[in-house]
Amino acid sequence: MPTDGGSERIFALQAEVQQLKEAVVSHAVVDQAIGMVVALGRVSPDQGWAVLKEVSQHTNIKLRNVAELIIIWGRTGVMPEEIRAELEDALDRAGPTQIPGAPPELPGAPPEA
């Protein structure tokens, strides 16, 4: 029976399909975390992405794992202190974007309830 490399090609394609499935799941997790950062931090989606990257870089934790921790925090209210502190700092650096129609915020003014 001649070997034409067909079975090796099948294994390679199966591995590629698995990697693509994992990438799709990872992308969804990151998108959900960006959405949470956008909503809670009042930043733009681009700023939300930048915040996630900063937290990942400053904590030396993979971006996907940071995103997972943020999503878990949304469900449980629990977040590792290192991530929470860095997320807070990154959001402070990004600064809130102005909500259309909202009055401008004054520096040092307490947030409205």
C-alpha positions as CSV (number, residue, x, y, z in Angstrom):
1,M,0.0,0.0,0.0
2,P,1.7,3.2,-1.1
3,T,1.9,6.1,1.3
4,D,1.1,9.4,-0.2
5,G,1.2,11.4,3.0
6,G,-2.6,11.5,3.0
7,S,-3.0,10.5,6.7
8,E,-0.3,13.0,7.7
9,R,-2.2,15.7,5.9
10,I,-5.5,14.6,7.6
11,F,-3.8,14.9,11.0
12,A,-2.4,18.3,10.1
13,L,-5.8,19.5,9.0
14,Q,-7.4,18.2,12.2
15,A,-4.9,20.1,14.3
16,E,-5.5,23.2,12.3
17,V,-9.2,22.9,12.7
18,Q,-8.7,22.5,16.5
19,Q,-6.5,25.6,16.6
20,L,-9.1,27.6,14.7
21,K,-11.9,26.5,17.1
22,E,-9.8,27.6,20.0
23,A,-9.1,30.9,18.3
24,V,-12.8,31.6,17.8
25,V,-13.5,30.9,21.5
26,S,-10.6,33.0,22.6
27,H,-11.8,35.9,20.3
28,A,-15.3,35.7,21.9
29,V,-13.8,35.8,25.4
30,V,-11.7,38.8,24.6
31,D,-14.6,40.6,22.9
32,Q,-16.8,40.0,26.0
33,A,-14.2,41.4,28.3
34,I,-13.7,44.5,26.0
35,G,-17.5,45.0,26.3
36,M,-17.3,44.9,30.1
37,V,-14.4,47.3,30.2
38,V,-16.2,49.6,27.8
39,A,-19.5,49.6,29.8
40,L,-17.9,49.8,33.2
41,G,-15.0,52.1,32.4
42,R,-17.0,54.4,30.0
43,V,-14.3,54.1,27.4
44,S,-14.4,53.5,23.6
45,P,-14.0,49.9,22.3
46,D,-10.5,50.8,21.0
47,Q,-9.6,52.1,24.5
48,G,-11.1,48.9,26.0
49,W,-8.8,46.9,23.8
50,A,-5.8,49.1,24.8
51,V,-6.8,48.7,28.5
52,L,-6.8,44.9,28.2
53,K,-3.4,44.9,26.5
54,E,-2.0,47.1,29.2
55,V,-3.3,44.9,32.0
56,S,-1.9,41.9,30.2
57,Q,1.5,43.5,29.7
58,H,1.9,45.0,33.1
59,T,0.9,41.8,34.9
60,N,2.7,39.4,32.5
61,I,-0.5,37.4,32.1
62,K,-1.7,36.4,28.7
63,L,-4.4,38.7,27.3
64,R,-6.9,35.8,26.9
65,N,-6.4,34.9,30.6
66,V,-6.9,38.5,31.7
67,A,-10.1,38.6,29.6
68,E,-11.3,35.3,31.3
69,L,-10.6,36.8,34.8
70,I,-12.6,39.9,33.9
71,I,-15.6,37.8,32.7
72,I,-15.4,35.7,35.8
73,W,-15.4,38.9,37.9
74,G,-18.6,40.0,36.1
75,R,-20.3,36.8,37.2
76,T,-18.8,36.3,40.7
77,G,-17.6,39.8,41.8
78,V,-14.2,38.2,42.5
79,M,-11.0,39.4,40.8
80,P,-7.3,38.8,41.8
81,E,-6.0,42.0,43.5
82,E,-3.1,42.3,41.0
83,I,-5.6,42.4,38.0
84,R,-8.0,44.7,39.8
85,A,-5.3,47.2,40.6
86,E,-3.8,47.2,37.2
87,L,-7.3,47.4,35.5
88,E,-8.1,50.4,37.7
89,D,-4.8,52.1,36.8
90,A,-5.2,51.3,33.1
91,L,-8.8,52.7,33.1
92,D,-7.5,55.9,34.9
93,R,-4.9,56.3,32.2
94,A,-7.5,55.8,29.4
95,G,-9.9,58.2,31.1
96,P,-13.6,58.1,30.6
97,T,-14.9,59.2,27.2
98,Q,-17.7,61.7,27.2
99,I,-21.1,60.2,27.0
100,P,-23.1,62.0,24.3
101,G,-25.5,64.5,25.9
102,A,-24.0,64.2,29.4
103,P,-22.6,67.3,31.1
104,P,-18.8,67.5,31.2
105,E,-17.2,66.1,34.3
106,L,-15.3,68.5,36.4
107,P,-11.8,67.3,37.7
108,G,-12.1,66.2,41.3
109,A,-15.9,66.3,41.3
110,P,-17.5,63.3,43.0
111,P,-19.5,61.1,40.6
112,E,-23.2,61.6,40.5
113,A,-25.3,58.9,42.1
